[in-house]
Amino acid sequence: MQLDWFIIFSLVTASLWTVMTRSLLRSGIGLALTSVILAIFMFRLNSPLAAVFELSVCAGLISVLFISTISLTHPLSAQEKIQHMWVRLARFWFLPLLVIVLVVGLLLMRSRPQIHMPLAQDLKDARVVLWNFRQIDLLGQAIVLLAGVFGVVVLFKERQKK
């Protein structure tokens, strides 16, 4: 149980670091780290298919796309870095407060949700598991993949304008 809390704390810390850091390269590395920690947590929750997708798509493919795209962008001057830092802080100042509120809310919740576990005969075919029991995992993977593609497209459009 303590290991789960440590993993959750690590996940929240890595996520905040990914969003709050000034460097795009560090954000890309933080994204990969966050995805790896999330995959570890998914393995702990006995969701190996979702964990493998998380590792392969998010920690692997999306992070490589982000980091390669970041390497194609030009570095900011010192003045631009400071201005970017203040804009970023103004945009995300509420995130640490939101995390604290969510943690307090989760700690105040004493009831555990009922999770429907599939029968053993339903788990023989991966397609049945993915489409009948893991729709939320597939939706999350699709959203992360589309967000990565959208981020790459936006970065290339900004580069073409300059």
C-alpha positions as CSV (number, residue, x, y, z in Angstrom):
1,M,0.0,0.0,0.0
2,Q,2.9,2.4,0.8
3,L,4.4,1.6,-2.6
4,D,1.2,2.7,-4.3
5,W,1.2,6.0,-2.5
6,F,4.8,6.5,-3.4
7,I,4.0,5.8,-7.0
8,I,1.1,8.2,-7.0
9,F,3.2,10.9,-5.3
10,S,6.0,10.3,-7.9
11,L,3.4,10.5,-10.7
12,V,1.9,13.8,-9.5
13,T,5.4,15.3,-8.9
14,A,6.6,14.3,-12.4
15,S,3.4,15.6,-14.0
16,L,3.8,19.0,-12.2
17,W,7.5,19.2,-13.2
18,T,6.6,18.4,-16.8
19,V,4.0,21.2,-16.9
20,M,5.9,23.8,-14.8
21,T,9.4,23.5,-16.2
22,R,10.7,26.3,-18.5
23,S,12.6,24.1,-20.9
24,L,10.7,22.3,-23.7
25,L,13.3,19.6,-23.7
26,R,12.9,19.0,-20.0
27,S,9.1,18.9,-20.5
28,G,9.5,16.2,-23.2
29,I,11.7,14.2,-20.8
30,G,9.2,14.8,-18.0
31,L,6.4,13.5,-20.2
32,A,8.4,10.3,-20.8
33,L,9.1,10.0,-17.1
34,T,5.4,10.6,-16.2
35,S,4.4,7.9,-18.7
36,V,6.8,5.4,-17.3
37,I,5.6,6.0,-13.8
38,L,1.9,5.7,-15.0
39,A,2.8,2.4,-16.7
40,I,4.3,1.1,-13.5
41,F,1.1,2.1,-11.7
42,M,-1.0,0.4,-14.3
43,F,1.1,-2.8,-13.9
44,R,0.4,-2.6,-10.1
45,L,-3.3,-2.3,-10.9
46,N,-3.1,-5.5,-12.9
47,S,-3.7,-3.8,-16.2
48,P,-0.8,-5.1,-18.3
49,L,-2.3,-4.3,-21.7
50,A,-2.9,-0.6,-20.8
51,A,0.6,-0.4,-19.2
52,V,2.2,-1.8,-22.4
53,F,0.3,0.7,-24.5
54,E,1.3,3.5,-22.1
55,L,5.0,2.5,-22.4
56,S,5.0,2.0,-26.1
57,V,2.9,4.9,-27.3
58,C,3.3,7.6,-24.6
59,A,6.8,7.0,-23.1
60,G,8.2,5.8,-26.4
61,L,6.5,7.2,-29.6
62,I,5.1,10.5,-28.3
63,S,8.2,11.4,-26.3
64,V,10.4,10.7,-29.2
65,L,8.2,12.8,-31.5
66,F,8.2,15.7,-29.0
67,I,11.9,15.6,-28.4
68,S,12.8,15.4,-32.1
69,T,10.4,18.3,-32.8
70,I,11.9,20.4,-30.0
71,S,15.4,19.8,-31.4
72,L,14.2,21.5,-34.6
73,T,13.1,24.7,-32.8
74,H,15.4,27.6,-32.2
75,P,16.6,28.5,-28.7
76,L,15.1,31.5,-27.0
77,S,17.1,34.6,-26.0
78,A,17.5,35.4,-22.3
79,Q,14.8,38.1,-22.5
80,E,12.4,35.7,-24.3
81,K,13.1,33.0,-21.7
82,I,12.1,35.3,-18.9
83,Q,9.0,36.5,-20.7
84,H,8.0,32.9,-21.5
85,M,8.6,31.9,-17.8
86,W,6.2,34.6,-16.6
87,V,3.6,33.7,-19.2
88,R,3.8,30.1,-18.2
89,L,3.6,30.8,-14.5
90,A,0.6,33.1,-15.1
91,R,-1.1,30.3,-17.1
92,F,-0.4,27.4,-14.7
93,W,-0.3,29.1,-11.2
94,F,-3.4,27.2,-10.0
95,L,-2.0,23.7,-10.8
96,P,-0.3,23.1,-7.4
97,L,-3.5,24.3,-5.6
98,L,-5.6,22.0,-7.8
99,V,-3.4,19.0,-6.9
100,I,-3.7,19.8,-3.2
101,V,-7.5,20.1,-3.5
102,L,-7.7,16.8,-5.4
103,V,-5.5,15.0,-2.9
104,V,-7.6,16.3,0.1
105,G,-10.8,15.3,-1.7
106,L,-9.5,11.8,-2.4
107,L,-8.4,11.4,1.2
108,L,-11.8,12.5,2.4
109,M,-13.5,9.9,0.3
110,R,-13.7,6.7,2.3
111,S,-15.8,4.6,0.0
112,R,-14.1,2.5,-2.7
113,P,-15.7,2.1,-6.1
114,Q,-16.9,-1.3,-7.1
115,I,-14.9,-2.6,-10.0
116,H,-16.3,-5.2,-12.3
117,M,-13.7,-7.9,-12.9
118,P,-14.2,-10.0,-16.1
119,L,-14.5,-13.7,-15.8
120,A,-11.5,-15.9,-16.7
121,Q,-13.0,-17.2,-19.9
122,D,-13.5,-13.6,-21.1
123,L,-9.8,-12.9,-20.9
124,K,-8.6,-15.5,-23.4
125,D,-8.8,-13.1,-26.4
126,A,-7.1,-9.7,-26.3
127,R,-9.6,-8.2,-28.6
128,V,-12.4,-9.1,-26.2
129,V,-10.5,-7.6,-23.3
130,L,-9.7,-4.4,-25.2
131,W,-13.1,-3.7,-26.7
132,N,-15.3,-5.0,-24.0
133,F,-13.5,-4.2,-20.7
134,R,-10.8,-1.6,-21.5
135,Q,-12.6,1.0,-23.6
136,I,-11.5,3.8,-21.2
137,D,-7.9,2.7,-21.7
138,L,-8.2,2.8,-25.5
139,L,-9.9,6.2,-25.3
140,G,-7.1,7.6,-23.1
141,Q,-4.5,6.2,-25.5
142,A,-6.2,7.8,-28.5
143,I,-6.5,11.2,-26.7
144,V,-2.8,11.1,-25.8
145,L,-1.8,10.1,-29.3
146,L,-3.9,12.9,-30.8
147,A,-2.6,15.4,-28.3
148,G,1.0,14.5,-29.4
149,V,0.2,14.8,-33.1
150,F,-1.6,18.2,-32.4
151,G,1.5,19.4,-30.5
152,V,3.9,18.5,-33.3
153,V,1.6,20.1,-35.9
154,V,1.4,23.4,-33.8
155,L,5.2,23.5,-33.4
156,F,5.8,23.0,-37.1
157,K,3.3,25.7,-38.0
158,E,4.9,28.2,-35.7
159,R,8.3,27.3,-37.1
160,Q,7.0,27.9,-40.7
161,K,5.6,31.3,-39.7
162,K,9.0,32.4,-38.5
